[in-house]
Amino acid sequence: MTANTLFYIIFALIIINFIIEKVLDALNAKHFNDALPEDLQDVYDAEEYKKSQQYKATNYKFSLLTSTFTVMLTLGFLWFDGFEFIDNIARSYSENPIIIALIFFGIITIGSDILNTPFSYYSTFVIEEKFGFNKTTKSTFFLDKLKGWLMMAIVGGGILAIIIWFYQVTGNNFWLYAWGLVAVFSLFINMFYSKLIVPLFNKQTPLEAGSLRDSISKYANTVGFKLDKIFVIDGSKRSTKANAYFSGFGSEKRVTLYDTLINDLDEDEIVAVLAHEVGHYKKKHIIFNLATSILLTGFTLFILSLFISNPLLSEALGVQIPSFHIGLVAFGMLYAPISEITGLIMNWFSRKFEYQADDYAKNTYKAEPLITSLKKLSKNSLSNLTPHPAYVFMHYSHPTLQERIGNLRR
């Protein structure tokens, strides 16, 4: 195989993926105006349903614009040897492979983010604002950008530098050391994400003593679940949309409730949502997802090690000086179909786990408050209640609202 052939394969993969995504989006859009199923009639009234349809249509048109821009930019960058141009800039500052790679990815990542900032700004301050979701100030928006770049430089740059160093020292066996590094980092982040990362962007405060905390503690005790750390996060500083999640293990495990969730749901419904999250913990879903993620990372790094030394990868992107960082970019593009398949498998497991967590909540608490909470959360986020089955199969990590309610009522 020649570098030219590999270039056209990469080019074709990007176009094929774009076409598939647009077909799925179009199929999904055709269902936006479907009548609501009988068991979901009480989610929206006529005016609210009309608003949800407008929200879906607006986001569909906007995503069509942004995705077309992104794919055209990527194809143009490939066609006009943009990677070689950036690589030459990086090489003009250093001869050290690690420094070159850090400069290269820094330019690519920050440049891409800057180009996409107008779209992100419009989505936040026009679309989300129009439909009543946005609570983000302009200063918070841009401060989040700066914090994100800083995190990327420190964490992402540090991991990349160590992986390249492993490659220089151990050759194609680098993947084992890189895998170990990523595994340790993943475990660390899972344990301490809420304690170390979240405070950089949001304020967390312990849930104050009172009826809600007593109800949560009472439920946790009935299922033998020790839960001392219950926090409220100021999600309302960015959006009116609500959420809740578990993080950490052992003594570090905690539940975090968005303040919007507390405002939107009554006490019984909040405990039901928490019971669902406890179900994920009790059923070992969190451990499964972490272990699977680590195994998939190891598999990807192993496949990468088989090809990274081949100069065809760099040449396919128009770069004549073979390097780890250019090979990594080319490999990422070629690996996309496999990544899509593993993503579909993980989504299947995720949907299955959601049913299991719902069943746990139903059996250890009550089904009805979980049903009403799901309906409220769907209503408040203007969720699509009539998605196309193909779109659900390809993209949904959760079953549809109708499927979850049907399962809860069985």
C-alpha positions in Angstrom: 0.0 0.0 0.0 1.3 3.5 -0.9 1.0 6.6 1.2 -1.3 8.1 -1.4 -3.7 5.2 -1.1 -3.7 5.5 2.6 -4.4 9.2 2.3 -7.5 8.5 0.2 -8.7 5.8 2.6 -8.5 8.4 5.4 -10.3 11.0 3.2 -13.0 8.4 2.4 -13.5 7.4 6.0 -14.2 11.0 7.0 -16.7 11.5 4.2 -18.5 8.2 4.8 -18.8 8.9 8.6 -20.2 12.3 7.8 -22.8 10.9 5.4 -23.9 8.2 7.9 -24.3 10.8 10.6 -26.3 13.2 8.4 -28.6 10.4 7.3 -29.2 9.4 10.9 -29.8 13.0 11.9 -32.3 13.4 9.0 -34.2 10.2 10.0 -34.4 11.5 13.5 -35.6 14.9 12.4 -38.5 13.3 10.6 -39.9 12.2 13.9 -39.7 15.6 15.6 -43.4 16.2 14.9 -44.7 12.8 15.8 -47.7 12.6 18.2 -46.6 11.7 21.7 -47.3 8.1 22.8 -50.2 7.7 25.1 -48.1 7.1 28.3 -46.1 10.3 27.6 -49.1 12.6 27.0 -48.7 14.2 30.4 -45.1 15.2 29.9 -45.9 18.3 27.8 -49.0 20.4 27.2 -49.6 21.6 23.7 -47.6 24.8 24.1 -44.6 23.1 25.8 -44.6 20.4 23.1 -44.5 23.0 20.4 -41.5 24.6 22.2 -39.7 21.3 22.4 -40.2 20.7 18.7 -38.8 24.1 17.9 -35.8 23.4 20.2 -35.1 20.1 18.4 -35.4 21.7 15.0 -33.2 24.6 15.9 -30.5 22.3 17.2 -30.8 20.0 14.2 -30.2 22.9 11.8 -27.4 24.3 13.8 -25.6 20.9 14.1 -25.9 20.5 10.4 -24.1 23.8 9.9 -21.4 23.1 12.6 -20.7 19.5 11.5 -20.5 20.5 7.8 -18.0 23.3 8.8 -15.9 20.8 10.8 -15.7 18.2 8.1 -14.9 20.7 5.4 -12.2 22.2 7.6 -10.8 18.7 8.3 -10.8 17.7 4.6 -9.3 21.0 3.5 -6.6 20.7 6.2 -5.8 17.2 4.9 -5.9 18.2 1.2 -3.7 21.2 1.5 -1.1 19.5 3.8 -2.0 21.4 6.9 -0.4 18.8 9.1 2.9 19.3 7.4 2.6 23.1 7.8 1.9 22.8 11.6 4.7 20.2 11.9 7.2 22.5 10.3 6.2 25.3 12.7 6.7 23.0 15.7 10.1 21.8 14.3 11.2 25.4 13.9 11.2 25.8 17.7 13.0 22.6 18.8 14.6 19.3 17.7 13.3 17.4 20.8 10.5 15.0 19.7 8.6 15.6 22.9 8.7 19.4 22.6 7.8 19.2 18.9 4.8 17.0 19.7 3.6 19.3 22.5 3.8 22.4 20.2 2.1 20.5 17.4 -0.9 19.3 19.4 -1.1 22.6 21.2 -1.5 24.5 17.9 -3.9 21.9 16.5 -6.1 21.7 19.7 -6.2 25.4 20.6 -6.6 26.5 17.0 -9.5 24.1 16.5 -11.1 25.3 19.8 -10.7 28.9 18.7 -12.4 28.2 15.3 -15.3 26.4 17.1 -15.7 29.1 19.8 -18.1 31.2 17.7 -20.4 28.2 17.3 -20.2 27.3 21.0 -20.9 31.0 21.9 -23.9 31.0 19.6 -25.2 27.8 21.0 -24.9 29.0 24.5 -26.0 32.7 24.2 -28.5 32.5 21.4 -30.0 29.0 21.2 -29.9 28.0 24.9 -30.7 31.5 25.9 -33.8 31.6 23.6 -35.2 28.5 25.1 -34.5 29.5 28.7 -31.7 27.1 29.5 -28.6 29.4 29.7 -27.4 30.8 33.0 -23.8 31.2 31.9 -22.3 34.7 31.9 -19.9 35.7 29.2 -17.1 35.9 31.7 -17.8 32.4 32.9 -17.9 31.1 29.3 -14.4 32.5 28.5 -13.0 31.7 31.9 -14.1 28.0 31.3 -12.2 28.1 28.0 -9.0 29.3 29.7 -9.3 26.7 32.5 -9.9 24.0 29.9 -6.8 25.0 28.0 -4.8 25.0 31.2 -6.0 21.6 32.2 -5.3 20.3 28.7 -1.8 21.6 28.8 -0.9 20.3 32.2 -2.7 16.9 32.2 -3.0 16.1 28.5 0.5 17.5 27.7 2.0 15.6 30.6 0.5 12.3 29.7 1.5 12.8 26.0 5.1 13.7 27.0 5.5 10.6 29.1 4.0 8.3 26.4 6.4 9.7 23.8 9.3 9.2 26.3 8.2 5.6 26.8 8.3 5.1 23.0 11.8 6.6 22.7 13.1 4.3 25.5 11.2 1.1 24.9 10.3 1.2 21.2 7.2 -0.7 20.2 6.8 -2.1 23.8 5.8 1.5 24.8 2.1 0.5 24.8 2.5 -1.6 27.9 4.0 1.3 29.9 1.5 3.8 28.4 -1.4 1.5 29.2 -0.2 1.3 32.9 0.1 5.1 33.0 -3.4 5.6 31.6 -4.9 2.9 33.9 -3.4 4.6 37.0 -4.5 8.0 35.8 -8.1 6.7 35.1 -8.3 5.2 38.6 -7.0 8.4 40.2 -9.5 10.6 38.3 -12.4 8.3 39.2 -11.4 8.5 42.8 -10.7 12.2 43.1 -12.4 13.9 40.1 -15.1 15.6 42.3 -12.5 16.7 44.9 -9.8 18.0 42.5 -11.3 18.8 39.1 -14.9 19.9 39.8 -13.9 22.7 42.2 -12.0 24.4 39.3 -15.3 25.0 37.5 -18.1 24.7 40.1 -18.8 25.3 43.8 -19.7 22.2 45.8 -21.3 22.4 49.3 -22.4 19.6 51.6 -26.1 19.0 51.6 -27.4 20.8 54.6 -29.1 18.9 57.4 -32.8 18.6 57.0 -35.7 16.5 55.6 -34.0 15.7 52.3 -30.7 14.6 53.8 -32.6 12.5 56.4 -34.6 10.8 53.6 -31.5 10.0 51.6 -29.7 8.7 54.7 -32.7 6.6 55.6 -32.9 5.0 52.2 -29.1 4.4 52.0 -29.3 2.6 55.4 -32.2 0.3 54.2 -30.0 -1.0 51.3 -26.8 -1.2 53.4 -25.1 1.7 51.5 -22.8 3.8 53.6 -23.1 7.4 52.2 -21.7 10.2 54.3 -20.7 12.6 51.5 -23.7 14.2 49.8 -22.9 17.4 48.0 -24.9 20.0 46.1 -23.2 21.6 43.0 -24.1 25.0 41.6 -25.1 23.7 38.1 -27.5 26.6 37.9 -24.6 29.0 37.2 -24.4 27.6 33.7 -27.8 26.0 32.8 -31.2 25.2 34.1 -30.8 21.5 33.1 -30.5 19.1 36.1 -28.3 16.1 36.9 -27.0 13.9 39.6 -24.0 11.5 39.7 -21.9 9.2 41.9 -18.1 9.3 41.9 -15.3 7.7 43.8 -14.9 4.4 45.6 -14.7 3.3 49.2 -14.2 6.2 51.6 -14.1 8.6 48.7 -17.5 7.7 47.2 -19.9 10.6 47.2 -23.2 11.6 45.5 -23.4 15.0 43.9 -26.8 16.6 43.3 -27.3 19.6 41.0 -29.1 22.5 42.7 -31.4 22.5 39.7 -32.4 18.9 40.4 -33.3 19.8 44.0 -35.4 22.7 42.7 -37.1 20.7 39.9 -38.0 17.5 41.9 -39.8 16.9 45.1 -38.1 14.9 47.9 -39.6 11.5 47.0 -38.4 11.9 43.4 -34.9 12.9 44.4 -34.6 9.8 46.6 -35.8 7.7 43.7 -33.2 9.2 41.4 -30.6 8.5 44.1 -31.9 4.9 44.3 -31.2 4.6 40.6 -27.7 5.8 41.1 -27.1 3.5 44.0 -28.3 0.7 41.7 -25.4 1.5 39.3 -23.0 1.2 42.3 -24.5 -2.0 43.7 -24.7 -3.7 40.3 -20.9 -2.9 39.8 -21.7 -0.9 36.7 -19.1 1.8 37.6 -16.4 -0.8 38.0 -17.4 -2.5 34.8 -17.3 0.7 32.8 -13.9 1.6 34.3 -12.4 -1.8 33.7 -13.8 -1.9 30.2 -12.4 1.5 29.4 -9.0 0.5 30.6 -9.1 -2.7 28.6 -10.2 -0.9 25.4 -7.4 1.6 26.0 -4.9 -1.2 26.2 -6.3 -2.8 23.0 -6.0 0.5 21.2 -2.5 1.2 22.3 -1.4 -2.3 21.3 -2.9 -1.8 17.8 -1.1 1.5 17.7 2.2 -0.1 18.6 1.9 -2.4 15.5 1.6 0.6 13.1 3.2 3.6 14.7 6.7 2.9 13.4 5.5 2.6 9.8 6.5 5.9 7.9 3.4 5.4 5.7 1.3 6.9 8.5 3.2 10.2 8.4 3.6 10.2 4.7 -0.2 9.7 4.2 -0.7 13.1 5.9 1.9 14.7 3.7 4.6 14.8 6.3 7.9 13.5 5.0 9.7 13.3 8.4 8.2 10.3 10.2 7.3 11.1 13.8 5.2 9.6 16.6 2.8 12.6 16.8 1.9 12.6 13.1 1.6 8.8 13.1 -0.7 9.1 16.1 -3.0 11.5 14.2 -3.2 9.3 11.1 -3.8 6.2 13.3 -6.6 8.0 15.1 -8.4 8.7 11.7 -7.9 5.1 10.5 -9.0 3.6 13.8 -12.3 5.6 13.8 -14.4 2.7 12.4 -13.2 0.3 15.1 -13.8 3.0 17.7 -17.4 3.4 16.4 -18.0 -0.3 16.8 -16.7 -0.4 20.4 -18.8 2.7 21.1 -21.9 0.9 19.9 -21.1 -2.1 22.1 -20.6 0.2 25.1 -23.9 2.0 24.4 -25.7 -1.3 24.3 -24.2 -2.2 27.7 -25.1 1.3 29.1 -28.7 1.0 28.0 -28.9 -2.5 29.6 -27.4 -1.1 32.8 -29.9 1.7 32.9 -32.7 -0.8 33.0 -31.0 -2.7 35.8 -30.5 0.5 37.8 -34.2 1.4 37.3 -35.2 -2.1 38.4 -33.0 -1.7 41.5 -34.7 1.6 42.4 -38.1 0.1 41.7 -37.4 -2.9 44.0 -35.7 -1.1 46.8 -37.7 2.1 46.8 -40.6 2.9 44.5 -41.2 3.0 40.7 -43.7 5.9 40.5 -41.5 8.7 41.9 -38.8 7.7 39.5 -41.2 7.7 36.6 -42.5 11.2 37.5 -38.9 12.5 38.0 -37.9 11.2 34.5 -40.9 12.9 33.0 -40.1 16.2 34.8 -36.4 16.0 33.8 -37.3 15.3 30.2 -39.8 18.1 30.1 -37.4 20.6 31.7 -34.7 19.8 29.1 -37.1 19.7 26.2 -36.0 16.2 25.4 -36.9 14.4 22.2 -39.5 11.9 23.2 -40.0 10.3 19.7 -36.4 9.6 18.4 -35.8 7.3 15.4 -34.9 3.7 16.5 -31.7 3.8 14.3 -30.6 7.1 15.9 -31.2 5.5 19.4 -29.2 2.5 18.5 -26.2 4.5 17.2 -26.1 7.3 19.8 -28.2 6.7 22.9 -26.4 5.6 26.1 -29.8 5.5 27.8 -33.1 3.8 26.7 -35.8 6.3 25.6 -38.2 7.7 28.2 -41.0 5.5 26.9 -38.9 2.4 27.1 -37.8 3.2 30.7 -41.3 3.9 31.8 -42.6 0.7 30.2 -39.9 -1.3 32.1 -40.6 0.5 35.4 -44.3 -0.3 35.1 -43.8 -4.0 34.4 
